[in-house]
Amino acid sequence: MIYVGDYPGGDEFGRVGGSVRGRQTEEARLMTVTDERTRTSVSSETATELDDFPALTERYQRELLAHCYRMSGSVHEAEDLVQETLIRAWKSADTFQGRSSVRTWLYRIATNVCLTNLEGRPRRPLPAGLGTEDQMAGDALELDHEIPWLEPVPDAAVLVAEKDTIRLAFIAALQHLPPRQRAVLILRDVLRWTAAETAEALETTSAAVNSALQRAHAVMADKQPEPDTVNEELSPAQKVLLDQYVDAFWRKDIDAIVGLLKHEAVWEMPPFTGWYTGNVNIGQLIDTQCPGGTHDMPMLRTSANGQPAFALYMAGPDGDYTPFHIQVLDLDGERVRKVVAFFGEELFTTFGLPARLTADDLAALRAGTTS
């Protein structure tokens, strides 16, 4: 198994990936200045927390990113939404009256920032959520870059109490809800807010919140009929399975790949619109449509959405390996139940992954896993 280092983190607003590290807006610089305004209506502890915005950002940005990601379905949009949330919080800090915790106050701001952002925008689907039938491996591949596809999120970028609330299946199901129903379900079921707290945040009534939650539950039951439950740790057998999976792709051993997938496995790969069911059909897809051959496809292990994930690189004519896609795996026992392969080099930056691997890099990584 090839591993990469720890996720590199982000800037002072919780943005992730090397492409945004080091950015500072005027608002960011202002936030580093201790706010001298007096807040006589709040406790000294809360006042101290609000005065030190860099520390407040560090404390809350990962869980706020998870919240904005659930709402938007995009890690890149979520980064911007967290930044907007913190800017609004800083600008209105002197109006905070301490009737709730700072955390609750920030979530209220973030939720409304997200709702404003989602106005008039389409949902973010995965290919299987487009309403089309599954395809056969021999069907023509169709790309659609106009669809705002659902994106994965690096585990190290978010902080969640339960992995189930960040899983791809859960995020994809959330996208079928209208934005306000989505907000209600997240606030009530994920954050465990009361109907009254949710109603106050959304400027509505408890009755309206309960009605929206009931409708949201009906949709979620249809789109995610069997909610995933996630073990915190992989079993020894699952670790072996993942080692075998990486090795099978490295050797492009189609029979081995098919054997590691469940019979009814599902494969998706946005921005391609098709989706595929059945381990043999998926094996044929990889065999006939994937350009790599033997020893052309090394994988680096990462993690996304509380699930095992692998960054697959493709051999180039110069002998180096360049980003191809990031696979997010859903395991069922000792087999792979579903794979979503996300194309896009920008995701490699978001996940803090190398932009290129040389043969020497690969040899060193492999040596490190066997030493």
C-alpha positions as CSV (number, residue, x, y, z in Angstrom):
1,M,0.0,0.0,0.0
2,I,1.3,3.5,-0.9
3,Y,0.5,6.2,1.6
4,V,0.9,10.0,1.4
5,G,1.6,12.4,4.2
6,D,-0.8,14.2,6.4
7,Y,-3.2,16.7,4.8
8,P,-1.4,20.0,4.6
9,G,-4.2,22.1,6.1
10,G,-5.3,25.5,4.9
11,D,-5.1,29.2,5.5
12,E,-6.5,31.3,8.3
13,F,-10.0,31.0,6.8
14,G,-10.0,27.2,6.5
15,R,-9.4,27.2,2.7
16,V,-7.9,23.9,1.7
17,G,-5.2,23.0,-0.8
18,G,-1.9,24.5,-1.8
19,S,-3.5,26.8,-4.5
20,V,-5.1,29.0,-1.8
21,R,-2.5,28.8,0.9
22,G,-1.1,32.1,1.8
23,R,-4.0,34.2,0.5
24,Q,-5.0,37.1,2.7
25,T,-7.9,39.4,1.9
26,E,-8.2,42.9,3.5
27,E,-10.8,41.4,5.8
28,A,-8.3,38.7,6.9
29,R,-5.7,41.2,7.8
30,L,-8.2,43.2,9.7
31,M,-9.2,40.2,11.7
32,T,-5.7,39.8,13.0
33,V,-6.0,43.1,14.8
34,T,-7.5,42.7,18.3
35,D,-10.9,44.2,18.4
36,E,-11.0,46.8,21.1
37,R,-14.8,47.3,21.0
38,T,-16.5,46.7,24.4
39,R,-19.1,44.0,24.5
40,T,-20.7,44.6,27.9
41,S,-23.6,42.3,27.2
42,V,-21.6,39.1,26.9
43,S,-19.5,37.1,29.3
44,S,-15.8,37.7,29.5
45,E,-15.1,34.3,28.1
46,T,-17.3,34.9,25.1
47,A,-15.8,38.3,24.6
48,T,-12.3,36.9,24.6
49,E,-13.3,34.2,22.1
50,L,-14.7,36.9,19.7
51,D,-11.8,39.2,20.2
52,D,-9.3,36.6,19.0
53,F,-10.6,35.8,15.6
54,P,-7.6,33.9,14.3
55,A,-8.1,31.5,17.3
56,L,-11.8,31.4,16.7
57,T,-11.2,30.5,13.0
58,E,-8.8,27.7,13.9
59,R,-11.3,26.4,16.4
60,Y,-14.4,26.3,14.1
61,Q,-13.3,26.3,10.5
62,R,-13.2,22.5,10.0
63,E,-16.7,21.9,11.3
64,L,-18.0,24.9,9.5
65,L,-16.5,23.6,6.3
66,A,-18.3,20.3,6.9
67,H,-21.6,22.1,7.4
68,C,-21.2,24.3,4.3
69,Y,-20.1,21.2,2.3
70,R,-23.2,19.3,3.3
71,M,-25.3,22.3,2.2
72,S,-23.5,22.9,-1.1
73,G,-22.0,19.5,-2.2
74,S,-18.8,21.3,-3.3
75,V,-15.6,21.5,-1.3
76,H,-14.6,24.6,-3.3
77,E,-17.8,26.4,-2.7
78,A,-17.7,25.4,0.9
79,E,-14.3,27.1,1.3
80,D,-15.7,30.4,0.0
81,L,-18.9,30.0,2.1
82,V,-16.8,29.5,5.3
83,Q,-14.8,32.6,4.5
84,E,-17.9,34.6,3.9
85,T,-19.3,33.3,7.2
86,L,-16.3,34.4,9.2
87,I,-16.2,37.8,7.5
88,R,-19.8,38.4,8.4
89,A,-19.3,37.2,11.9
90,W,-16.3,39.5,12.4
91,K,-18.2,42.5,11.1
92,S,-21.2,41.8,13.3
93,A,-19.3,40.7,16.4
94,D,-20.3,43.7,18.5
95,T,-24.0,42.9,18.0
96,F,-23.6,39.4,19.5
97,Q,-25.7,39.4,22.7
98,G,-24.7,36.0,24.1
99,R,-28.2,34.4,24.0
100,S,-26.6,31.4,22.4
101,S,-23.1,30.0,22.2
102,V,-20.6,31.4,19.7
103,R,-20.7,28.1,17.9
104,T,-24.5,28.2,17.4
105,W,-24.2,31.8,16.3
106,L,-21.6,30.9,13.7
107,Y,-23.7,28.0,12.4
108,R,-26.7,30.3,12.1
109,I,-24.7,32.7,10.0
110,A,-23.2,29.9,7.9
111,T,-26.6,28.4,7.2
112,N,-28.0,31.6,5.9
113,V,-24.9,32.3,3.8
114,C,-25.4,28.9,2.2
115,L,-29.1,29.4,1.6
116,T,-28.3,32.8,-0.1
117,N,-25.6,31.1,-2.2
118,L,-28.0,28.3,-3.3
119,E,-30.7,30.5,-4.6
120,G,-31.5,29.7,-8.2
121,R,-28.7,27.1,-8.4
122,P,-29.2,23.5,-9.5
123,R,-28.4,20.6,-7.3
124,R,-25.1,18.7,-7.5
125,P,-25.7,15.1,-8.6
126,L,-23.6,12.0,-9.2
127,P,-24.2,10.2,-12.5
128,A,-26.6,7.7,-10.9
129,G,-28.7,10.6,-9.6
130,L,-29.4,12.0,-13.1
131,G,-32.3,9.6,-13.6
132,T,-30.8,7.7,-16.5
133,E,-30.4,3.9,-16.7
134,D,-27.1,2.2,-16.0
135,Q,-24.9,1.5,-19.0
136,M,-22.8,-1.3,-20.5
137,A,-19.1,-1.1,-20.8
138,G,-19.2,-0.9,-24.5
139,D,-21.5,2.2,-24.6
140,A,-19.9,5.4,-25.8
141,L,-18.6,7.6,-23.0
142,E,-20.3,11.0,-22.7
143,L,-18.7,14.0,-20.9
144,D,-20.7,16.8,-19.5
145,H,-18.8,19.7,-17.9
146,E,-21.9,21.8,-17.7
147,I,-23.3,19.8,-14.9
148,P,-22.2,21.1,-11.4
149,W,-21.1,17.7,-10.2
150,L,-21.0,16.6,-6.5
151,E,-17.4,16.8,-5.2
152,P,-15.6,14.7,-2.5
153,V,-14.1,16.4,0.5
154,P,-10.8,15.5,2.2
155,D,-11.4,14.0,5.7
156,A,-8.6,16.1,7.1
157,A,-10.3,19.3,6.0
158,V,-13.5,18.6,8.1
159,L,-14.5,17.9,11.6
160,V,-17.6,15.7,12.1
161,A,-19.1,14.0,15.1
162,E,-20.3,11.0,13.0
163,K,-18.8,9.8,9.7
164,D,-22.3,8.9,8.5
165,T,-23.1,12.6,8.2
166,I,-20.3,13.2,5.6
167,R,-20.6,10.0,3.5
168,L,-21.0,10.4,-0.2
169,A,-24.3,8.6,-0.2
170,F,-25.7,10.9,2.4
171,I,-24.4,14.1,0.7
172,A,-25.8,12.9,-2.7
173,A,-29.2,12.2,-1.1
174,L,-29.2,15.7,0.5
175,Q,-28.8,17.2,-2.9
176,H,-32.4,16.0,-3.8
177,L,-33.8,18.3,-1.1
178,P,-34.7,21.9,-1.7
179,P,-32.2,24.1,0.1
180,R,-34.4,25.1,3.1
181,Q,-35.4,21.4,3.6
182,R,-31.8,20.5,3.4
183,A,-30.9,23.1,6.0
184,V,-33.7,21.9,8.3
185,L,-32.6,18.3,8.1
186,I,-28.9,19.1,8.7
187,L,-29.7,21.4,11.7
188,R,-32.2,19.0,13.3
189,D,-30.7,15.5,12.5
190,V,-26.9,16.3,12.2
191,L,-26.4,19.1,14.6
192,R,-29.3,18.0,16.9
193,W,-30.8,21.4,17.2
194,T,-34.4,21.7,18.5
195,A,-37.2,22.8,16.3
196,A,-37.3,26.1,18.1
197,E,-33.6,26.7,17.6
198,T,-33.9,25.8,13.9
199,A,-36.9,28.0,13.5
200,E,-35.1,30.9,15.0
201,A,-32.1,30.4,12.6
202,L,-34.3,30.2,9.6
203,E,-36.7,32.9,10.7
204,T,-39.7,30.6,10.6
205,T,-42.0,28.7,13.0
206,S,-41.4,25.4,14.8
207,A,-44.5,24.0,13.0
208,A,-43.0,24.9,9.6
209,V,-39.7,23.3,10.7
210,N,-41.4,20.0,11.7
211,S,-43.3,19.9,8.4
212,A,-40.2,20.5,6.4
213,L,-38.3,17.8,8.3
214,Q,-41.1,15.3,7.7
215,R,-41.0,16.0,3.9
216,A,-37.2,15.8,4.0
217,H,-37.2,12.4,5.7
218,A,-39.5,11.0,3.1
219,V,-37.2,12.1,0.3
220,M,-34.1,10.8,2.1
221,A,-35.8,7.4,2.7
222,D,-36.4,7.2,-1.1
223,K,-33.0,8.3,-2.2
224,Q,-31.0,6.6,0.6
225,P,-33.2,3.7,1.7
226,E,-30.5,2.0,3.8
227,P,-28.4,4.7,5.4
228,D,-24.8,3.7,5.8
229,T,-23.3,2.9,9.1
230,V,-19.5,3.4,9.3
231,N,-17.0,1.6,11.4
232,E,-14.4,4.0,12.7
233,E,-11.6,1.6,11.8
234,L,-11.0,-0.8,8.9
235,S,-10.9,-4.4,9.9
236,P,-7.7,-6.4,9.2
237,A,-9.4,-8.1,6.3
238,Q,-10.5,-4.8,4.8
239,K,-6.9,-3.5,5.0
240,V,-5.8,-6.6,3.0
241,L,-8.6,-5.9,0.5
242,L,-7.4,-2.4,-0.1
243,D,-3.8,-3.6,-0.5
244,Q,-5.0,-6.1,-3.1
245,Y,-7.1,-3.4,-4.8
246,V,-4.1,-1.1,-5.3
247,D,-2.0,-4.0,-6.5
248,A,-4.7,-5.1,-9.0
249,F,-4.8,-1.7,-10.6
250,W,-1.0,-1.5,-10.7
251,R,-0.9,-4.8,-12.6
252,K,-4.1,-4.0,-14.4
253,D,-5.3,-7.4,-13.5
254,I,-9.0,-7.3,-14.5
255,D,-9.9,-10.7,-13.1
256,A,-8.5,-9.6,-9.7
257,I,-10.4,-6.3,-9.8
258,V,-13.6,-8.1,-10.6
259,G,-13.0,-10.5,-7.8
260,L,-12.6,-7.6,-5.3
261,L,-15.9,-6.0,-6.3
262,K,-19.3,-7.2,-5.1
263,H,-21.4,-8.9,-7.8
264,E,-23.8,-5.9,-7.8
265,A,-21.1,-3.2,-7.5
266,V,-21.7,0.3,-8.9
267,W,-19.1,2.5,-10.7
268,E,-19.5,6.2,-11.3
269,M,-17.0,8.7,-12.8
270,P,-18.1,12.3,-13.1
271,P,-17.9,14.3,-15.3
272,F,-18.8,11.3,-17.4
273,T,-22.6,10.9,-17.3
274,G,-22.7,7.1,-17.4
275,W,-22.8,4.8,-14.5
276,Y,-22.3,1.1,-14.4
277,T,-23.5,-1.9,-12.3
278,G,-22.1,-5.4,-12.0
279,N,-18.5,-6.4,-11.3
280,V,-18.0,-8.0,-14.7
281,N,-19.4,-5.0,-16.5
282,I,-17.1,-2.7,-14.5
283,G,-14.1,-4.9,-15.2
284,Q,-14.8,-4.7,-18.9
285,L,-15.1,-0.9,-18.6
286,I,-11.7,-0.6,-17.0
287,D,-10.2,-3.1,-19.5
288,T,-11.5,-1.3,-22.6
289,Q,-11.8,2.4,-21.6
290,C,-9.0,3.0,-19.1
291,P,-5.9,4.0,-21.1
292,G,-3.4,2.6,-18.7
293,G,-1.7,-0.7,-19.0
294,T,0.4,-2.9,-16.7
295,H,2.5,-0.8,-14.2
296,D,0.9,2.4,-15.6
297,M,-1.5,3.2,-12.7
298,P,0.0,3.7,-9.3
299,M,-2.3,4.8,-6.5
300,L,-1.7,7.0,-3.4
301,R,-3.9,6.4,-0.5
302,T,-5.9,9.3,1.0
303,S,-9.4,9.5,2.6
304,A,-12.5,11.3,1.6
305,N,-16.0,11.6,3.1
306,G,-15.2,9.2,5.9
307,Q,-14.3,6.5,3.3
308,P,-11.1,4.9,1.9
309,A,-9.9,6.8,-1.2
310,F,-7.1,6.5,-3.7
311,A,-5.5,9.0,-6.1
312,L,-4.8,7.2,-9.3
313,Y,-1.9,8.5,-11.5
314,M,-1.4,7.6,-15.1
315,A,1.9,7.0,-16.8
316,G,2.9,9.5,-19.4
317,P,5.3,9.2,-22.4
318,D,8.1,10.8,-20.4
319,G,7.9,8.1,-17.8
320,D,6.4,10.3,-15.1
321,Y,2.9,9.8,-13.6
322,T,0.3,12.5,-13.7
323,P,-3.1,12.9,-11.9
324,F,-5.9,10.9,-13.5
325,H,-8.7,10.6,-10.9
326,I,-9.5,10.1,-7.2
327,Q,-11.5,7.0,-6.4
328,V,-13.7,7.0,-3.3
329,L,-14.6,3.5,-2.2
330,D,-17.6,2.2,-0.3
331,L,-16.8,-1.2,1.4
332,D,-19.3,-3.9,2.3
333,G,-17.5,-6.4,4.4
334,E,-14.5,-7.7,2.5
335,R,-15.7,-6.5,-0.9
336,V,-16.0,-3.1,-2.7
337,R,-19.7,-2.1,-3.0
338,K,-19.3,1.2,-4.9
339,V,-16.6,3.3,-6.5
340,V,-16.9,7.0,-7.5
341,A,-14.0,8.1,-9.6
342,F,-13.7,11.9,-9.6
343,F,-11.8,13.4,-12.5
344,G,-10.2,16.8,-12.3
345,E,-6.6,17.8,-11.5
346,E,-7.8,20.6,-9.1
347,L,-9.0,17.9,-6.7
348,F,-5.5,16.6,-6.4
349,T,-4.5,20.1,-5.2
350,T,-7.4,20.2,-2.8
351,F,-6.4,16.9,-1.3
352,G,-2.8,18.0,-1.0
353,L,-1.6,15.4,-3.4
354,P,1.5,15.6,-5.7
355,A,1.0,17.2,-9.1
356,R,3.4,14.6,-10.6
357,L,5.2,11.4,-9.6
358,T,8.5,10.4,-11.1
359,A,9.7,6.8,-11.2
360,D,12.1,7.7,-8.4
361,D,9.2,9.1,-6.3
362,L,7.3,5.9,-6.9
363,A,10.2,3.7,-6.0
364,A,10.8,5.7,-2.8
365,L,7.1,5.5,-1.8
366,R,7.0,1.8,-2.4
367,A,10.2,1.3,-0.5
368,G,8.7,3.2,2.4
369,T,5.7,0.9,2.6
370,T,7.8,-2.2,2.8
371,S,10.6,-1.0,5.1
